[in-house]
Amino acid sequence: MKELERDLGLPSVLAISIGAMIGSGIFILPALALEIAGPAVVLAYLLAGLLVVPAALSKSEMATAMPEAGGTYIYIERGMGPLLGTVAGVGTWFSLSFKGALALVGGVPYLLLLFDLPLKPVALGLAAVLILVNLVGAKQTGRLQVAIVVVMLAALGWFAAGSAPAVQSANYVDFFGSGFGGLLAATGLVFVSYAGVTKVASIAEEVEDPGRNIPLGILGSLAFTTVLYVAIVAVLVGITDPGSVAGSLTPVAVAAEVTLGEAGVVAVILAAILALVSTANAGILSSSRYPFAMSRDKLAPPSLSGVSDRFGTPVTSITLTGVVLLALIAFVPILEIAKLASAFQIIVFALINVAVVAFREGNADYDPEFTSPLYPWMQIFGAITGVLLLTQMGAVALLGALVITVGSVVWYFVYVRPRVRREGVATDAIRRQVGRNALADVESAATEDTHEVLVALTKAVGAERERSLVALAADVVRPHDGRVVVVRFEEIPDQAPLTENATVQSAADRTFEARVEALGAEFDVAVEADEVVSHDTKHAVVNFADHHGMDAILAEHEPLRLRSRLLGDPVDWVVRHASCDVFLVDNVGYDAPTHVALSGDGGPYDSRAVALADAVATANDGRISLWYPDDGGTDRHSRTMDDYQSELSSLLSVPVRSETLRTDGGNLASPDLLVRTGADHRLRNALFDDRPTVPSPGCTTVTVYPQADRRPPFARQLLERFVF
């Protein structure tokens, strides 16, 4: 690849950034903001400039870490992933389209001061010409842009300096008459005035010494433009009769006429037309590149990245942008265009702040030359104030932002997700933190001894299966010199009273007790046997475990039948109401298992399941296989999972091997025992047995349900399912 020559110094960076900002923010918006906030519009411009600082710092940092051609969309997509990248790409595209429409709708009235023409037809005509210019590939030259900036600054400087002596202090009376709400609403409206401050980051690859010149250029131009805006708006308010400029389509020209006469008006008109046409053209050029870039990243149809053989321009992308621009000019009032432009710019700047946090926390290769001060508080402040400003933008702007955001999310799930296997560094940062939390739970569970296990027999299972259940319980309690209590629960109809006769032991009961107690000597653990008669087995099991201080209930799993599906699963009731862990066993025999498989269900391994697998493998001098589903994740996801499983292995007492669990079952070696975690009832479908789907292991399977206070919070479980 050819490299771009780094020949843009600090003066060029300042000129580009200042030129990108000065336009509608000064020639159009003061009159609209005056209607909302009155004289406090001066403070609104200052406040908006200050609230842009976090995004300016964040964008400066990312531009020095990744000084390559690109835009805001690139940073957000790489940092936050395709979902938020889609939202940012669509949002920025609309924001720039709104800004281009605002420049034309707001710029034409200045032209009409010289010519008596209808406003909207002229605006639509100019838009069509600019769209055509972009289609055929005409380019703005750097000299033309510099000339426009010089003319604008000269005209605005003459206006401010020549009008300042005529400022009347009486015009600032009742400065906060519109209240704090009016100030915030006006701040949100004029926020778009500073949207161009980070434009220089898109040409970061051409800036010499980017670690110095990019942040100095962005922050210097922001400071200069903020002071310029505040000075001009303060003069504009101070030299005109209170309320006379509010709502005007040409506020700066009206003000110039008061102090500078006809010559001042002509200068302002010239500067306004040049600035606003330049802004509109740049808006079409920039906004059309977002569908183009998204298409290259497979977030939009391939046709949008097609380049015309004849003109060498992305015709489809420019045409789509042009259609949106023309529709906005034709049908949307100028105030709502301004609000929509600002609303989307606020959203994008908030995402920029969040993206920096994502890069810092989730990407070891992220090494910016310039780092934002006061991290992460600066970014948190920028994101929170952005949300606060959004709430003051009015119903139309909020509804428009919501509709386009929801539409972007729907587009992602319908079109993007089936085609793109990519994620942002933020997802990986969250995944690694989730993994660290899960590993901390495993370390904590290792200190919690399981001394008492209740083997609950709710049906006749035969001597061999009884032995398997007791053997499993014995392996769990043996390291802690614990006790196994084996109880046969008998349920009698509600019509039969629980009399003394119902509790008389039969010969079968005595045989059962003798058989079970003999197992204690065989397994070298304390084993007790008992029988319980009740009208409701599930209540009896939970009550027995609670009254006797059991650490776990171990019982055979019973497949759901129609009655259980309709009236409720008794096992589900036990899981939700037991004050201890519950181990449900699909029992096909248990004989000193040396190969224990621990199956993941798409989230981190549960600490209690890990503890059970480790205890069994340790008791039998065995090993553990970590099974994890292969969902075709990204390389970053695979690396993180490898690191997580490696750290988990170091916490266990036996040899550990990781094995990928393919959907077809793969060729995994058959284990002697499979341990897995049961789903939290809050995440389950009540009509289906939703135990994790794994290949039929051909061995006894234990499904672990941790007691309620050991389960992760519901929000954390959802997060685990989303990122793991």
N, C-alpha and C positions, 0 to 999 in steps of 0.2 A: 504494500500500500504506500502511496506517496504521502509525504508529510506536508502539512500546511506550514508555511513560513510564519514564525512568530515575530511579526513586525508591528503589532499594535501596542504603542506605549500608553502611559497613563493619560495624556491629553486626549488620545483617540478614544480610550475607554470612557472617559468622562463625557466626551461629545456624544458618543453613541447612546449612553445611558440617559443623559439629559434630553437629547432629541427624542428618545422613545417616550419620555414622560410628558413633555410640554405639548399640549394639544387641547383636547376636550376639557381637561381638568381646569383650565383657566379661561377658555373662551366660551364655554357652555355651562358648566356645572355650578359656578357661583350663583347664578340667578335662580336655579332650581333649589340649591341648598338654602338660599336666603329665605325662600318661602317656608322652609321647614324649621330653621333655627334662628332666623333673624340675624342680628349683628354677631351672634356667637358663631356664625359660619367661619369667622377668622380662626377661632379656637378649634373648630372642626377640622380645618386643614392641617393645623399643627398636630392635633391628636392623631389624625390618620397617618401623618408622616412618622410619628413615633411608633404607632402600632405596626408599621411595615418593617421596623428595624429587626425584629426577630427573624422574619422571613429573609430579609436582606443578608443577615449574618449567616443564616443556614444555607442559603443559596451560594454565598461566597465560599463557605467551607466545602460544599459538595463540588463546586466548580474547580477548586484547587486540588481536590482529591481525584477528580475525573475531568481534567481539562481537555475535553474532546467536544467536537461538534454535537449539538443536541439541544434539548430544551427541558423545561420543567417536567414534562411527561416522562422523559427518559429516566430522570432521577427518581421520580415517584414509582414508576413501574419496576425499576431495579430494586428499589428499597422496600416497597410495600407489596410487590407482587402484581400479577395480572389483573386481579379484581379491582384494587384501588387504582392501578394503572389505567384500566378502562375508564373508571370514573373520572380520573384526572385528565386523561386524554380528551374524552368527550366534553368535560367541563371547561377545559382550557380552550378547546375549539369553539364552543359556544361563547365563552367569555370574549375571545378575540373577535368573533363575528359580531357580538353585541357592541364591542368597542368601535369596530369599523362602521357599523350602522349609526352609532351615536355621533361619530365624527362627521359623517355625511349629512345626517338630519340636522346636526347642530351647526355645520359649516355653511350650508347653503344659505341660511338667513343673512349671513354676512355678505355673501355674493349678491343677494337680492336688495341690499342697500344701494347697490350700483345699477342693478337692472330690475325692471318690473316683470318678474316671472313667477309662475306658480311653484310653490316649495317642493311638494312631493314629486311631481314629474321631473324636476331638475335633479333632485337627489337620486331618483331611480335612474335617470340618464347618466349621471356621473358614475353611479355604481356599475352600470352596464359597461361603460367605457373602461373603468379600472379592472373589471373582471376580464374584459377582452385583452387588455394590456398584459395581465398576468398569464392569460392563456397562450398568447403568442410569444411570451418569454422576454418582453422588454424588462430591463433591470434598472433599478435605481443606482446611480453611481454614488460613491462615497463623497465626491465633491458636491453633488447636488444636496445630499443630506446635510453636509456641513454648512452649505450656503443657507439652507432653510433655517437651521438652528441659529445662525448668525443674524438673519433677518428677524426672526422671532424675538431673540434676546434684545436686539437693538430697539425694536418697537416697544416691547414690554418695559425695557429699562427707561426709555423716553417717557412712556406713560407714567411709570411709578415716580420717577424723579420730577417730572414736570407737574404732576398732580399733587404730590405730597404737601406742598405749601397750602393748598386749598382745602385740606381735610378739616372737617368740622367735628369737634368732640361731641356735640349734641347728637350726632347720628349714632353714637354708641350707647345712648341712654337705654335703659331696660335691656342690658346686654344678654341676660339669661332669661328673657321673657318667655321663651318656649320651653324652659325647663331642661333637666338633664336628659329626658327622653328625646327631646328635639335635637339636642346636641349629638347624642349617639346616632340618631337616625341620619342626621346630616353627615356625620363622620363616615357612616357606612356608605352613603351615597357617593361621597367624594373619594372613597378609598381607591376606586379604579384610576384616579388621577396618577397614582404611583405605580401602576401595574408594570410600566416599562422599566422599572428600576433594575430588575434582574435580567433584562434582555441580553445584556452583554455576556452572561454566562453561556448563552447558546453559541457564542463564537470564541469560547475560552481557549480553543486549540490554537488560535491565531494571536493570543496575547503574550507578549514577552514578560518574563518573570511573573507568571500568574499568581504565585503565592503572595506577592506584594500588590500588583496592579489591579487584580480583580477585586479584592475587598476594599482597597482604597478608592477604586473607581466607582464601585457600587455605593459605598457609604458616603463618599464625597459628593456624588451626584444627588443622592437622596437628601443630604443636608442642604446642598445648594438649592435644589428644587423646592424643598419645604420652605426655606427662608423666602424664596422668590414668590411662591404661592401665597404665603401668609402676608407678605408685604403688599402684593398687588391686590389681594382681596380686602385687606385693611384699608388701602387707599380707595378702592372701588366703593366700599361701604361709607367711607368718610366723606367723599366728595359728592355723593348723590343724595337726593331727598330720600328720607326713610321710606322704604317700600317701593320706590320708583323703579328700581332695577329688578326686584323680585319678580320672577316669571318672564322676564324679557328674553327674547331669542338671541339678542346680540348685546349682552351686558357690558362687555369691555368697550364696544363702540359707543354705547350710550354714555358711559362714564368719560370716555376720551373727549366726546363732544363738549362736555361741561367745561373742561379745563384747557384742552389743546386745540379746539376748533376743528375746522374741516380737514386740515393737514393731518392732525392726530387721528381722525377717524379713518382717513385713507390708509395711513400706516398700519393701523390696527386691522383694517379689513384685509390688507395685503398679507400681513403676518398670519391672520386667522385662516385665510383660504389656503395659503401654503402649508401651514401646520396641519390643518384638518384633512386636506386631500392627501398629504404625505402619511398621516396617521391611518386613514382609511385604506390606502394602498398597502401600507405595511401590514395592516390587520388582515387583509385578504391574503397577502403573501404568506404571513406567518400561520394564520388559522388553517389554510389549505394544506399546510405541511403536517398537521397533526393527524388527519385521516391517512395521509400518505405514510407517516411513520408507524401508526398503529397497524396499518395493513402489512408493512414489512415485518412487524412483530407478531403477525397472525391474529391480531385482536380485531381486525376488520377484514372485509372481503378483499381478495387479491386485486380486483379491478381498481381499487382506490390507490394502489401503488404503481399502476401502469403509467408509463411515460410515453408521451406522443413521439413517434418517429419524426414527425415533421417539425414540431415546435420544441421538443426536448423538455416539456413541462408535464406535470401530473394532471392531465386534462380532467379526468373524472373527479378527482379530489377538489380541484379549483371550481368546477361546475357545481358540485354539491354545495360547497361553501358559498358560491355566488347565489344559488337559489335561496339558501337560508338568509343571506344578507338582504336580498330583494324583498323577501317576505317580511322581515323585521321592519324595513323602511316603510313598506306599504301599509302594514296593519297594526304595528305596536307604537303607542305614544312614546314620545322622547323620554319622559320621566321614567317610565317603566323599563325602557331600553337601558337607561343609565343604572337603574336599580339592579336589573338582571346582570349587567356587566360587572357591577361591583360585587354582587352576591357570589358569582362564580369565582371571581378573583380572590375573595375572602376564603372560599373553600380550598382553592388551590394553594394559597399561601399557608393555610393551616396544615395541609398535607405535607408541604415542604418542611415545616417544622418537625412533624412527626417522622418524616423520612430520615432526617439527620439522626434522630434517636435510633431508628432502625439500623442505619449504617454503623453507628458507633457501637451498638450493643451486639450486632449480629454478623459482622464481617471482619475477619482478622486481616484481610488485605486492604482495608480502608485506611489510607494514610494521607490525610489532607495536609497541605503546607500551612494553611491558615485554619485555626480552630475557633469556633464561636466562644466568646467569653460567657461565663455564668451558665454553662451547660449543666444540667438539662433545664434549669429554671427559665432561661430565656425562651427555649422552645415550648415549654409548658405554658408560659405566659402568652406567647404568640398564638398557640392553638386555642386557649381558653377565651382570649379576647376576640378571636375570630368568630367563635361560636356566639359570644355575647353580641357582637355587631350584627350577626345574621338575624338574631331575634328582633332587631330594630328595623329590618329592611322592608317591612310591609308584607301584606298577604300575597300580592302578585309575585314579588321576587322570591319569597319563601316557597310558594307553590311551584313556581317555575323551576327553582333549584331542586325541589323534592321530586318533581316529575322526571326531570332529566337524570337525576341521580338514580332513582328507582329504575328508570329505563335502562341506564347503563349497567346496573346490577343484573337485570333480567337478560340483557344482551350477553353479558359475561357467561351466565349459566346456560343459556340456550346455544350461543354460537362459539364463544371462546373456550370454555372449559373442555369440551370434547376434543379440541384441536391443539391445546397448549398444555404442555407438561413443564411448567416453569413456576418458580415461586420467588418471592422477594426475601431479602435478608431479614426482614422483620419477622416473617413466619419462622425462619430458622432460629432466630434469637429467642422467640417465645417457646419454640419446641425444646431448645436446650434448657431453658429455665424450667419448663414442665418436667423434663427429665431429671434435673437436679432436685426438684421437689420430690419426685417419686423415689429417687435414690435415698434422700433424707428419710422418707417414710420407711424404707427397707431397713436402714440403720437403726431407726427407732424401734421397729418391730422386733429386731434381733434381741433387744433388751427386755422384751415382754415375754415371760415364760408361760407356756401352756401346761398347767399342772393337772387340771381336771377336765376330762372329756367324757361326755355323755353319749354312749352308743344307744340310739333310740330305735328299737325294733317295733315297727308299726304293723307288721304282718309276719306270718310264718315264712321264714326264708331258708330253713334247713341248717344243719350243723356246719356244713362247709362254708356257707356264706356268712354265718355268724362268726366263724373263726377268722375269715378275711377281714371283717369289720373290726374285730377286736385287735387283730395283728396290726392293722393300720393305726388304730388309736394308740396301741402300745408304742409304736415307733415314734409317735408325736410326743408322748409324755415321758418316755424313758430318760432323755437327757436331763430332765428336771426332777427325777424321782417322783413323778406324778402318779395319778390314779385314774383308772378307767372304770366307769360305772355303766354297766350294761342293763338296760331296762326294757322289758317287754310290755308294751302298752296295749291294753285290751279295751275295745270300745263296745259298750252295750247300748241297746236302743233307749231312747229317751223315756219310753213307757215303762221300762224296767227300773225299779228303784235300786239305788246304791245301798243295799242292805249288807249286813254282816256276812250273809251267805255268799254274796258276790265276791268277797275278798278271801274266801277259804282257798288255800293252795291245793292244787291237784297234784297228782303224781307227775304229770308232764311238767308242772312248774318246778317241782323239786329236782327233776332230772335236768331241766334247763339250768337251774342255779349251780348244780354240781358240775355240769359240763363247762359252764362259763368260768367258774372259779378255778377249774383245773387249767384253764388257759393262762391264768396268772403265773403259775409255776413254769409253764412252757415258755412264756415271753418275758419272764423275769420282771414283771411289773405288778403293782397292786391292782387286782380286778375284783369288783363287787357286782353282784347280780340282784335284780329286784323286779317286781311286777307292779303295774299300776292299772287300775280299772277306772274308766271314766265314761261320761256320755260324749265327750268331745276330745279326740286324741290330740289334735293340734294345740288346744289350750293346755292339755295335760303335759305335753312335751315342754312347752315354754315355761309353764309354772314350775315343773320339776327342776329344769335347768336354773331358773331364777332362785328358787328356794335353797338349792344346794350349792350355789356359787360356781356353776360350771363355766369353764373358759371357752368351751366349744361344744356344739351338738354335731354328732356324726350319724347320718342316717342314709338309707338307700333312697336313691332318686326314683320317683314314681312318674312315668310318662302321663301327661295330661289326658284325661278322658273328656268326653262331651260334657258330662255333668260338671267337671272341674272348670271347663272353659266357660260355661254358662253361669255357674254359681260362685266361682272363685276358686283359685288353686290353693289347697291347704298348705302346700309347701311354701308358696308365696307368702301366705299369712305368717307362717313360722319365721321365715326369713325377715319379714318386716317387724315382727314383735319380739323376737328373741333378744335378750340382753347380752348375748355373746355371739361368737362366730358360728356359722353353720356350714358344715361340709356335707354336700350331697354326693353320694357314691353311685355310679353306674357299675355295679359289681359283677365282674366275671372272674373273680379270683385274685388273691393277693399272696404272693410267696416270695418274700425277700427281694423286692425289686431293686435291681442295680442300675437300671436305665430309666430315669425319670424325665419326662418331657414337660416343660412349662410353656403353655401356649398363650400367646398374646392375642388380643382381639382387636387390635388397631390402636390401642392406647398403651400407656406404660403398664408394666406388670404390677399387679396389686401386691402390696407389701405382705399381706397375710398369705396369699398364694405362694409367694416367693419363700416365706418362712416355712410353709408346709412342705414344699418340694425339697428345700434344703435339709429339713429334719429327716425326711424319709430317705433321701440319698445318703446322708451322713450315717444314719442308723444301719444301712446295708452296704457301706463302703462302695457306694455307687457314684454315678455321674449325672449331670443335668444337661439336657438339650434345651436351648432357648428357641422355641418356635415363634416365628413372626411372619404374618402374611405378606406376600409379595404383591403390592398394589401398583407396580410400575411407577414408583415415585421418582423424583429427580435425583441427580447425583448428590446434591447437597443434602437431601433427605437421607439418602443411604449412608453418607459419611456421618451424619449426626446419630443415626441409629446404631452404627458400628461403635461409635464412641460411647453411647449410652449402654450398650450391651457389654462392652469391655469393662466399664466402670462397675456395672452390676455384677459381672463375673468376679471381680476382685473382692466383693463383699461376701461371697458365698464360701462355704467350707469344703466344697468338693470340686473336682474338675468340671469345667463348663465348656459347652460347644454351642455356637449359634448356627441355626439352620433356617433357611428361608422356606416358608410354607406356601407352596404354589397352589393356585385354585384347583388344579387337577389332582392334587394330592402328592405330586412329585414322586420321588423315590426315597423318601425319608425312612430311616431304619425304624422298625416297630419298637416302641418303648415298652417297658414293663408296667409303667403307670403314667397316666396323663393328668396333669394338674392345670386347671384353668379357673378364671374368675367369672362368677355369675354377674349378669347385668343388674345395675341398680334398677329397682322397680320404677323409678321416675323416668328412666330412659327406655322402658320396655313397652312392647305392644302387648296389651293384656290378652289378646286372642291367640297369640302364637308363642310357642316355646322358642325363645330367642337366644338360647345359649350359643356362644360363639361357634361359628361354622368351622369345623376342622375335619380333615379326612378321618374316616372311621379308624381309630387307632388299634382296634382288636385287643384292647387291654382294659383293665379297670380305669375308670375316669373319675376324678374328684373335682367337683365344681365348688369353689370357695365363695361364700357370701360373708364379707366382714360385717361385724356388728355396726349399727347405725353410726355411732360416734367415731368409728374408724374409717368410714367412707369419706372420700374427698367431697367437698361441697359441690352442689349441683352445677354451679357455674364453672368450677374447675373441671368437672367431668366433661362438660360440653366443649370446653377449650381443648382438653386432651383429645377428644374425638376429632376436633377440627384440625389441629396442627400435627398430631402424631400419625 
